[in-house]
Amino acid sequence: MISWNQWLIVVPARMHSTRLPRKPLADLGGLPMIVRVYQRLEPFKLRGATLVVATDDDDILQVCQKHNVPVQMTDSAHKSGTDRCAEVAARYPLPFILNVQGDEPFVDLTDLEGLLTKMEKDGDPMGTMVHRNHQPEDHKNANCVKAVMNDQGKALYFSRSPLPYYRDPENFEAFWQHIGVYAFTKKGLLEFCSLPQHPLELAESLEQLRALGHGLSIAMTEAKSPSLGIDTPQDLEAARARIRTP
């Protein structure tokens, strides 16, 4: 059983996405995207978790307040959503933090429960999710982040490049696609955010490589349902189509 009253769920949201400007406020089936993400996670709040949006933008603040979404302002100097989560986490005496990006309106709650259960059971400082993807075109897409892990379910590496690289393309079967959700112990989160950015993180623009580069372990759980992170205008149109489909 998950100890819901020990979990803080933070949805970081920033306005200045280079690939999709004003992304958190993009219309998604009649509601701003950030509101859709909050509503997706609201069942966890009803079970006892604390749920809050974290932003540095007045427009996002006002939209959240209009829709009765709990929201807190954070420092505009943060370099990542995880840094924003850490600022909010420092305000709560809760031992576990779940960071769900503000562009993940379709993340599966059952999959999230699997991640939370593993974090409570195994005590890793950090955890995330992956989904088995069989599409070769996604394997080549730099916007689709790939992961590899060892036989004990710990992350080995994440990359925007094809990973693993199939020397013979005919041997391609599938790859692990990363889903932009992170869980932390509070100690693990604060340690992560105290570390300097790592050259691998800067090279790939993937903050989870800060943890691996500095020797922190990342637990991996398999998501049975694919998510649909929204990074580009094409992703947004696909999300709108998904919302319209009964």
VEXDREN-2710 file (C-alpha; in Angstrom, 1 decimal):
% VEXDREN-2710
k/r/px/py/pz
1/MET/0.0/0.0/0.0
2/ILE/1.2/3.5/-0.9
3/SER/1.6/5.9/2.0
4/TRP/-0.2/8.7/0.2
5/ASN/0.0/11.2/3.0
6/GLN/3.8/11.0/2.7
7/TRP/3.9/12.1/-0.9
8/LEU/4.3/15.6/-2.4
9/ILE/3.4/15.8/-6.1
10/VAL/4.8/18.8/-7.9
11/VAL/4.0/19.8/-11.4
12/PRO/6.7/22.3/-12.6
13/ALA/5.6/24.7/-15.3
14/ARG/7.6/27.3/-17.2
15/MET/6.5/29.5/-20.0
16/HIS/9.7/29.8/-22.2
17/SER/9.7/26.5/-24.2
18/THR/11.7/27.1/-27.3
19/ARG/9.9/24.4/-29.4
20/LEU/6.4/25.3/-28.2
21/PRO/6.0/28.8/-26.8
22/ARG/3.6/29.3/-24.0
23/LYS/3.1/25.6/-23.8
24/PRO/1.5/25.3/-20.3
25/LEU/-1.4/27.5/-21.5
26/ALA/-1.9/25.8/-24.8
27/ASP/-5.6/24.9/-25.3
28/LEU/-6.2/21.2/-24.9
29/GLY/-9.8/20.3/-25.3
30/GLY/-11.0/23.6/-23.9
31/LEU/-8.7/23.7/-20.9
32/PRO/-5.1/25.0/-20.6
33/MET/-2.6/22.1/-20.7
34/ILE/-1.4/22.7/-17.1
35/VAL/-5.0/22.4/-15.8
36/ARG/-5.3/19.1/-17.7
37/VAL/-2.2/17.7/-16.1
38/TYR/-3.5/18.7/-12.6
39/GLN/-6.8/17.1/-13.3
40/ARG/-5.1/13.9/-14.4
41/LEU/-3.3/13.7/-11.0
42/GLU/-6.1/14.9/-8.8
43/PRO/-7.2/11.3/-7.8
44/PHE/-3.9/11.0/-5.9
45/LYS/-4.8/14.2/-4.0
46/LEU/-8.1/12.7/-3.1
47/ARG/-6.2/9.7/-1.6
48/GLY/-4.2/12.0/0.7
49/ALA/-1.2/13.2/-1.4
50/THR/-0.3/16.9/-1.6
51/LEU/-0.5/18.2/-5.1
52/VAL/0.7/21.6/-6.3
53/VAL/1.9/23.4/-9.5
54/ALA/5.2/25.2/-9.3
55/THR/5.9/28.1/-11.6
56/ASP/7.7/31.4/-12.0
57/ASP/5.2/33.0/-14.4
58/ASP/2.4/35.3/-13.5
59/ASP/0.2/34.1/-16.4
60/ILE/0.4/30.5/-15.3
61/LEU/-0.3/31.6/-11.7
62/GLN/-3.4/33.4/-12.7
63/VAL/-4.7/30.6/-14.9
64/CYS/-4.2/28.1/-12.0
65/GLN/-6.0/30.4/-9.6
66/LYS/-8.9/30.8/-12.0
67/HIS/-9.3/27.0/-12.2
68/ASN/-8.8/26.4/-8.5
69/VAL/-5.5/24.6/-9.0
70/PRO/-3.1/24.9/-6.1
71/VAL/0.0/26.8/-7.3
72/GLN/3.2/28.2/-5.8
73/MET/5.6/30.8/-7.2
74/THR/9.3/29.7/-7.4
75/ASP/12.6/31.4/-8.3
76/SER/12.9/32.3/-12.0
77/ALA/16.6/31.4/-11.9
78/HIS/16.0/27.7/-11.7
79/LYS/17.6/25.8/-14.6
80/SER/15.3/22.8/-14.5
81/GLY/11.9/21.6/-13.3
82/THR/13.6/19.4/-10.7
83/ASP/15.2/22.5/-9.2
84/ARG/11.8/24.1/-9.0
85/CYS/10.4/21.0/-7.3
86/ALA/13.2/21.1/-4.7
87/GLU/12.3/24.7/-3.7
88/VAL/8.7/23.6/-3.1
89/ALA/9.7/20.4/-1.4
90/ALA/11.7/22.4/1.2
91/ARG/8.4/23.9/2.3
92/TYR/6.9/20.5/3.3
93/PRO/7.9/17.9/5.9
94/LEU/7.2/15.1/3.4
95/PRO/9.7/12.3/2.7
96/PHE/8.8/11.5/-0.9
97/ILE/8.4/13.8/-4.0
98/LEU/6.9/13.0/-7.4
99/ASN/7.7/15.3/-10.2
100/VAL/5.3/15.1/-13.1
101/GLN/6.2/17.5/-16.0
102/GLY/3.6/20.0/-17.0
103/ASP/3.4/18.6/-20.5
104/GLU/2.3/15.0/-19.5
105/PRO/-1.5/15.2/-19.5
106/PHE/-1.9/11.5/-20.4
107/VAL/0.4/9.8/-17.9
108/ASP/-1.2/6.6/-16.6
109/LEU/-2.1/6.6/-12.9
110/THR/-1.6/2.8/-12.5
111/ASP/2.0/3.2/-13.9
112/LEU/2.7/6.0/-11.5
113/GLU/1.5/3.9/-8.6
114/GLY/4.0/1.2/-9.6
115/LEU/6.8/3.8/-9.4
116/LEU/5.7/5.1/-6.1
117/THR/5.5/1.6/-4.7
118/LYS/9.0/0.8/-5.8
119/MET/10.4/4.0/-4.3
120/GLU/8.8/3.3/-0.9
121/LYS/10.0/-0.3/-1.0
122/ASP/13.5/0.0/-2.3
123/GLY/14.7/3.3/-1.0
124/ASP/16.5/4.5/-4.2
125/PRO/17.2/8.3/-4.1
126/MET/15.6/8.7/-7.5
127/GLY/13.3/6.8/-9.8
128/THR/11.6/7.1/-13.2
129/MET/9.6/5.2/-15.8
130/VAL/10.1/3.8/-19.3
131/HIS/7.8/2.2/-21.9
132/ARG/8.7/-0.4/-24.5
133/ASN/8.5/1.2/-27.9
134/HIS/8.6/-0.9/-31.1
135/GLN/8.7/2.0/-33.6
136/PRO/12.0/2.4/-35.5
137/GLU/11.1/5.9/-36.5
138/ASP/10.9/6.9/-32.8
139/HIS/14.2/5.2/-32.1
140/LYS/15.8/7.8/-34.5
141/ASN/13.8/10.8/-33.3
142/ALA/15.9/13.1/-31.1
143/ASN/12.7/14.3/-29.3
144/CYS/12.1/10.8/-28.1
145/VAL/14.5/10.1/-25.2
146/LYS/15.8/6.5/-25.0
147/ALA/17.1/4.7/-21.9
148/VAL/19.0/1.5/-21.2
149/MET/19.1/-0.2/-17.8
150/ASN/20.8/-3.2/-16.2
151/ASP/19.2/-6.5/-15.1
152/GLN/18.6/-5.1/-11.7
153/GLY/16.3/-2.3/-13.1
154/LYS/18.8/0.5/-12.6
155/ALA/19.4/3.2/-15.3
156/LEU/22.7/2.9/-17.2
157/TYR/22.2/5.9/-19.6
158/PHE/19.7/8.1/-21.3
159/SER/20.1/9.7/-24.7
160/ARG/18.4/11.5/-27.6
161/SER/20.5/9.4/-30.0
162/PRO/19.4/5.8/-30.9
163/LEU/20.0/3.7/-27.8
164/PRO/21.0/1.0/-28.0
165/TYR/22.5/1.4/-31.4
166/TYR/21.7/-1.6/-33.7
167/ARG/24.6/-2.2/-35.9
168/ASP/22.4/-4.3/-38.1
169/PRO/19.1/-2.5/-38.5
170/GLU/17.4/-5.8/-39.2
171/ASN/17.9/-6.8/-35.6
172/PHE/15.9/-3.9/-34.3
173/GLU/13.0/-5.0/-32.1
174/ALA/12.3/-2.3/-29.5
175/PHE/13.8/0.2/-27.2
176/TRP/13.0/1.7/-23.8
177/GLN/11.4/5.1/-24.2
178/HIS/11.8/7.4/-21.2
179/ILE/8.6/9.0/-19.7
180/GLY/9.3/12.4/-18.2
181/VAL/8.3/11.6/-14.6
182/TYR/10.6/11.5/-11.6
183/ALA/10.2/10.3/-8.1
184/PHE/12.6/11.2/-5.3
185/THR/13.2/10.7/-1.6
186/LYS/13.5/14.2/-0.2
187/LYS/17.1/13.6/0.7
188/GLY/17.8/12.4/-2.9
189/LEU/16.1/15.4/-4.4
190/LEU/18.0/17.9/-2.3
191/GLU/21.3/16.0/-3.0
192/PHE/20.5/16.0/-6.8
193/CYS/19.8/19.7/-6.8
194/SER/23.0/20.5/-4.9
195/LEU/25.1/18.9/-7.6
196/PRO/26.6/21.0/-10.4
197/GLN/25.3/20.3/-13.9
198/HIS/27.2/17.5/-15.5
199/PRO/28.8/17.7/-19.0
200/LEU/26.6/14.8/-20.1
201/GLU/23.5/16.7/-18.9
202/LEU/24.6/19.8/-20.8
203/ALA/25.5/17.8/-24.0
204/GLU/22.2/15.9/-24.2
205/SER/20.0/18.5/-22.5
206/LEU/18.7/15.7/-20.2
207/GLU/18.8/16.6/-16.5
208/GLN/18.7/12.9/-15.3
209/LEU/22.2/12.6/-16.6
210/ARG/23.3/14.8/-13.8
211/ALA/22.4/12.0/-11.4
212/LEU/24.1/9.3/-13.4
213/GLY/27.2/11.5/-14.0
214/HIS/27.6/12.1/-10.3
215/GLY/27.0/8.5/-9.3
216/LEU/23.4/8.5/-8.1
217/SER/21.3/5.5/-8.9
218/ILE/18.0/5.8/-10.7
219/ALA/15.4/3.0/-10.3
220/MET/13.4/2.2/-13.4
221/THR/9.9/0.8/-13.6
222/GLU/8.1/-0.2/-16.7
223/ALA/5.0/1.8/-17.7
224/LYS/2.5/-0.4/-19.4
225/SER/0.8/2.5/-21.1
226/PRO/2.6/4.9/-23.4
227/SER/2.5/8.5/-22.4
228/LEU/2.3/11.5/-24.8
229/GLY/4.7/14.2/-23.7
230/ILE/4.1/17.4/-25.6
231/ASP/7.2/19.2/-26.9
232/THR/6.4/20.4/-30.4
233/PRO/3.4/21.8/-32.3
234/GLN/2.9/18.3/-33.9
235/ASP/2.8/16.8/-30.4
236/LEU/0.1/19.3/-29.4
237/GLU/-2.0/18.4/-32.4
238/ALA/-1.7/14.7/-31.6
239/ALA/-2.8/15.5/-28.0
240/ARG/-5.8/17.4/-29.2
241/ALA/-6.8/14.5/-31.4
242/ARG/-6.5/12.2/-28.5
243/ILE/-8.6/14.4/-26.3
244/ARG/-11.3/14.4/-29.0
245/THR/-11.3/10.6/-29.4
246/PRO/-14.0/9.1/-27.1
END
